[in-house]
Amino acid sequence: MPNIDALISTIVEPLVDHPEEFSIEKVETDEFMEYHLHLHPEDVGRVIGKKGRVARAIRTIVYSVHSRGQKRSRIVIADQEQ
């Protein structure tokens, strides 16, 4: 079983200026296993990237690590208001 948390951390932590404020929250729904990324407000733009390119690349990598029988993964970049 792949460790998606470790994969996301390995990709995101070098991108952010405040790694101590980065956390991942797992939320299981009927169809998906959602990974909510909680970031410092200054780091949100770095993780999303221009036109969402960095976020799209992270999602592509995480979605490609799919095991048979597992729920599909979904990455959500959480707002501070949540």
Secondary structure, 3 states (H helix, E strand, C coil): CCCHHHHHHHHHHHHCCCHHHCEEEEEECCCEEEEEEECCCCCHHHHHCHHHHHHHHHHHHHHHCCCCCCCEEEEEECCCCC
